[in-house]
Amino acid sequence: MSTPDLFRLSASEMAEGVRNRRFRARDLVAASLERIAALDGGLKSFITVAPDAALAAEEADRRVEAGAPLGPLHGVPVGVKDLTLTAGLRTTYGSTLYADLIPDTDDLSVARLKAAGAIVVGKTNTPEFGFGAITGNELCGPTANPYDLDKTSGGSSGGSAVAVAAGLVPLAQGTDFGGSVRTPASFCGVVGLRPTPGRIPSPGRALAWDGLATQGFLARDVADAALALATVSGPDPRDPTSLPVPEWTVPDLDALDPMSLRVAWSTDLGSALIDLGLAERFEAVMRGLEGRFGEFVEATPDCREAGAAFGTLRAAHIFHTYGRTLEQDGDRLSPSVAWNIARGKGLTAADYLRAEAQRSALYRRFAAFFRNHDILMTLSASVPPFPNAQGDVTEINGFRLSTIIDYLAITYTVSLVGFPCLSIPCGWTADGLPIGLQLIARPYEEDRLLRCARFLERELGFRHRWPEGM
């Protein structure tokens, strides 16, 4: 296979090819860097390209030649979201305040990716501090949707989603608070995995017991998402929420009897406002799944008060982390970031605990619902990709939203309860833009989640398609 064509391979195929010496790590990295040079001027999926990626690839090849043990991602080029620390490689958080920050340590997930042999080729774009409906900031962007360059890639892991969708890398790390992996995955037609909080430890976060946000991955197929999760999972004593079990391993993804699954589906979780065109297409997809599973019913947990709980908890956490930044450098922050931070300023302990009580009640309703269902299917985004020039989502179907985060209700509701979930491509809008299907499973049941997604990918064609001309 010629170097220019290597970008079409999956991460699994790349790693296998390096192990079997069909091609070299330097060929894979060269193909990735060539792809970035050719396309990223228009896409803007990377803020920073790693200057030493080619040298790292040469070292990876020397390990192969020496017969050294090789990790499961040996020689595979990957992207890392620019909210995640990378030793010796600029990490900006999408903010001019950190435009020149070069960390001296790797985030644990990055260290584990490198230990598995992956080669970080760059930092993918993010809105400032990860807050924004589009992926853009004063340093880079806005990141363009590869299926329509005027449209958004979604926030906030949009750079990672685009880099994967357009073949700049086969795999990219992301983070997900209210939907920041799943929304870009939906908009860009790729797989976006958000595991159970604690499956990927985050020992560096400010609030050690915080389980609202977690890291995840963007990939072009389910197997690569599973491989990435296996690579970075496993306990770490510095993170009290990390699961005290051995690292998660990739199951046999094809070992699923779909007739054993009890599947429920809901267009809107009973509470989210959904674009009418998306709802119509999603319901057509659901009708096409009838008879494919042992049980298949329209049903949803009671998701009342999810918006109130998430809005309060999110605002409190953001103000705790960035309140001093707003006070000291508010004039240098984007209006969206300043608004997000300021929302938490007047919250009281009673407000916070009320939100936690609402969250607890929601979790128990989800747990009760999943006693009778194994998988819940819904949309991964409430709106189709919209113009980058629009900036925020302020209305749906002509109805004005209360805040600029309300359009995330279809994903942030799941973030609140911490159930593992992923987005997988399931169709196209009338104007040819991807639509994502969100699958939700019980906590710690990533095996079942990924097997169901793999069944849809293999048997029904729910998979990535290359953007035209790319």
N, C-alpha and C positions, 0 to 999 in steps of 0.2 A: 504494500500500500504506500502510495506516495505521501510525503510529509503534508502537503496541503489537505489531504483527505482524512488525516488522522483525527481531526476535530470531531468527526461524526461518530466516533466510537464512544461507548459508555465508559464510565470510570472502571467498571469491572473488566471490560474488554481491554482497556489500556493496561491495567495492572497485570492481567494474564499475559498480554503480549510482551511486556517487559520481562516477566518471570521466564517466559519461554524463549526469550531473545529473538522474537520476530522483529522487534524494533527496539530502539533505545529511549531512555527517559529524555535525552536531549532532543530527540525527534518530536516527542510529545510536547515538550515545553516550547520548542521552536514553532510548532504548529499553532500553539496557543498564542504566543507572542505575535506571530504573523497575523493571526485573526484579530487580535486586539488592535494592532497597528492599522489594519485595513478597515475595520468597522467601527471602532470605538470613538472615533472623532464625531460620528453622527449619533451613536447610541449613548455615549457617556455613562457607561456602566461601571467604570473604574475611576476612582479618585487618584490612586497611586499604583503604578506598575513596579513590581519588585525589581530593582536593578541587578540583583544577584541570582535571579531565577535560573539563568543559564548555567551559572557555576554550580548551583545546587543540583541541577540535572546531571552535570558531569560527575559529581561526587556520587550520585545515585547509580550511575552506570559503572563506576569503579567498584561499588559494592556488589553489583551483579557479576562483574568479571572476576571478583575475588571469591565468589561463592559464599558470600556472607548471608546470614538470614535476612529475608525480605519481608516487609510488612504488607498488609492487604491492599494498601494504596501506593505501593512503591512506584515512584516515577510519575504519578498522576498529577497534573496541574490542577490546582484548586484556587478559588477565590474566597476571601474572608471579609465579612462585612466590616466597614470602617468604624464600628462601635466596639470592636473586639481587639484587644491588645496583641500586637505582633512585635516581638523583639527585633530591634534594628530596622524596622520598617514603619514609616510614618503612619500614625493613627490620629486622625483629625476629629473624629466624632461628627464630621460634617460641619464643623464650626471654625470660623476664622480665629476664635480664641485658642484653638489647638492646631493651627495650621502647620506648625513646625515641631509638633511633639513626636519624638522617636522613643518609644518605650524600651526599657532594658530587659523586660520579661515578656513571655508569651502568656496569654490566657491559657488555662488548662486544656480547653478544647483544641486550641492551635497546637499546643505542645504534643497532644495525643495524635493529631493529624500528621504532624511532622514525624513522630515516632513510628507511625504506620507507613512512612515513606512518601507521603504526599508532599508536593512542592508548591508553596504559596507563590503564585505569580502576581498577586496584587490585592489591593483593598477595594472592595466594591462600594459603590456610592450609596449614600443614605441622606435623608433630610437631617437638618441640624438636630443632634442628640436623639435622632430617631423619631421626631415628632413632626408629622406632616402627611397629607394625603398623596402628595407627589414626592418623588425622590429627586430632590434638587437642593442646592444650597449656594452660598456665595463662592465656594471653591470649585464646584463642578455641577453640571447638570443644566436643566432637568434631564433625567434619564428617559430616553425615548422607548416606547413600546415597539419591539421589532416587527409587529404585525401592522403597525400604523405609526409612523414616526412622530406624528402630531399628538398622539395619545400618551397617557401616563402609563408607567410600569407599575403604579401602585406604591404605597409606602408601608413599612419603611425599608424592607429588604429588596427594594426594586432593582438596585444595581446587581445583586446576586441573581435575581430571577432572570434579568435580561442577559447577563453573561452566560448563563446556562442555556436559555432558550435559543440564543443566537450562536451557540457553539464556541464561545470564547474560552470556556472551561466546561468540563462535564459535570462539575459538582461545586457548590458554593455554600458556605456557612451563612446563617442568618440568625436573627433574633425575633421573638414574637411576644408582644405584650397583649395587644388587643386584636391581632390579626396580621402582624407585620411579615410573617412568612406566607400565610395562606392567601391574603389578598393579592400580593404580587404574583404568586404562583397561578392564581386564577386568571389574572390579567395577561400573563405571559405564556400560558399554556404548558406549564411544567408541573412536576410533583413538588409539593411543599409540605414537609413533615414537621409537626410540633409534637414532641413526645410528652409523656407524663413528666411534670416538673420533678426534678431530682434524678431523672434518668441521665441527663447530662449535667454533671456538677458545675457550679459556678462559684468557686471559693472567693473570687474577688469582688462580689457584689457588696454594696454598702450595707444592706439589710440581710443578714445571713439567713433568716427564716422566710424571706419573701419568696412566695411561690407563684406570683401572678405572671411573671415573665420567665421565659426559658429560651434557650438556644434551639435551633433547628437547622434543617438543610433543604436546599433546592437542588433538584436533579431532574434529568430527562426521563428517568424510568424508576419504577418502584424498587427494583433490586439495588440501584445505586443509593437511594435514600436509606434503605435498610443497611447497606454496607457502611455508609457514613455513620449511622447511629451506633452500630456495633463498634466502630473504631474509637469513638469518643465516650462511650458509656462506661459505667463502673464507679464504685464509691470513691469518695475523697473525704478524709476526716475533717478537712477545713470547711466543708459545706454540710451543715447539719441536716439539710433536706435531701442530700444525695442518698439514693436507695442503698441500704446496707446489704447488697447482694452482689455476687460476682458480675462482671461485665456482661451486658446483654449480647447474645450471639445471634447471627442471622439464622432464622429458621428455614425450613424447606418451604419457600413461598408458594409452591404449587400444591402443597399438601392441604388442600381445602375441599371439602364437600359442600358446595354452596347450598345444597338442600338441607344442611344442618344448621344454617344460619337463620336467626329470627331478625329480620330487618324492618326498621321503621323509617319513614321519611316524612319530612315537613318542609314546605317551601320557605316558611318564615319563622319557625320556632314559636309561632303564635304571638310574636311581639315585635318582630323586626319589619320595618317598611322596606319593600322590595320593588325594584323597577318592574313594571308590568310586562315588558318584553322579555326580561330574564325569567320571570315567574312562569310565563307561558312556555318558554323553551325548556325550562327545568321540569315542569310537569309532564311535558312530552317525553323527556328522557325517562322519567319515573314510570310512565305507562309502558315504555319499552322494556323495563326490567321486571314486569309482572311475570311470574312463573319461573324466574331464575333462582329464587331462594325458597327455603322451606316455608317461611312466613314472610309476607311483604305487605305492610299495612301503613296507612297514613296516620301518624300519631306523633305527639310531642310532649315532653315534660312541660310543666307549668313554669314559664320563664318570667313571670311578673317580677318587677322590682330589680331585674338584672341591670337595667340602665342606671337606676339610682345608685345601686351598690358599686358598680364599676366606676361610674363618674366620680364618686367620692373617694374610693380607694386609689384610683389612678391619680387624682389630683393631689391627694395627701402624699403619696410616694414621690411624685415628681417635685413637689415643693420641698420635701425633705432633702432631696438630692440636689436640686438646682436653685433653691431659694436664695442662697447667698450669691450665686451667679447672677440672678435677676437683679439683686440689690447693687452689685458692684459693676456689672457690665450690661445692664438691661438695654442700653442704647445700641449695643452691638449685636443683639439677638434679633432673629427674624420675628415679625409680629406673631406668627403662629406659635413659636416657642415661648415668647413672652406671655401670651394668653394661656398656654398650657400650664406654665409655672404658676402664674398669678391665681389660677383657679383654686389652689390649695391654701392660699394665704390665711383665710379666715376660718378654716375648719377647726372644730373642737374635738376633744376626745370623745364626746358623746356622738358627734357626727360619724366619726371613724368606727366606733363600736356598733352603731346602728347599721352601718354598711356591712360590717363583718357578720352581724346577725342575719341580714338579708342574704348575704353570700352563703352562710351556713344552711339556711332554709332551702336555697336553690340547690346546693349540693345534695341535700337529702332527697329532694324531689328527683334529681337526676339519678341518684343511686337506686331509688325505688323504681323508676322507669326502666333502668337497665337490668332489673331482675327479670323482666319479661321480654327484653330485646337485647340482641348482641351488638348491633350496629345501628346507628342513627345517621341518615343521609339528609343533607340540606345543601343549599348553595354555599359557596365559599366567599361570595361577595354580593352585596345588595344592589350594586350598580355595575354596568359594563365599564370598560376603560373609557375615561373621559379626557378631554383635551388637557394637556399640561398647563396651558394658559389659564385654565379655569381655577387652578389652585386648590380649592377646597370643595367638598360636597356639602351644599347648603340646603338642597331640596331634593326630594324624590317624588316622581309622579305629580309634581306641582305643589306638594306639601312642604312647607318650610320646616326644616329640622331645628330642634332646640339648640343644639351645639354642633360644632364641626366634627365631633367624633361619633355622632349618633348613627352614621351610615355603617359603622362597624359592629352594630348590634348582633349580626348573624355570626360573627366570630368572637367578639369579646365575651359573649355569654358563655362560650365554651372555655375561654381563658379563665373566667371566674371559678369554674368548678374544677379545672385542672385535668379534665379527661384528655387522653391522647387523641390527636386528630390529624388529618392530612387533607390537602387539596389535590385533586387529580383532574386532568382535562376531561370534559364530558360532552363538549359540543361547541357551537359557534353562534355568535349573534348574526343578525341579518346582514350586517356589514362586515362580516368575516373576522370578528375578534373572538378570542378564546373565552370559554365559560368554564368555571371550575366547580367540581362537586366536592363538598366537604363530607368526609367520613369521620365519625366519632365512635370511640369504643370505651370500654371500662378502663379505669386506671390500671396501669401496668400491663394491659393487654395489647401491646404493640404488635405481637405476633398475629393476632386475629385481625387487627386493623390492616396490616400490610398484606396479609394473605387475601383479604377481601379486595383491597386495591389492586393487587396483582391479578386476581380473577377478572376484574373489570377491564384491566389493561390488556390481558391476553385474549380473553374471549369476546370482548365487546368493542375493542379498539379505543378505549379511553386512554389516549396516549398523546405525547408531544408530536407535533408536526412542524417541520422546518418552515420558518418564515420564507415567503416568496422572495427569491433573489438572494437568499443567504445560505 
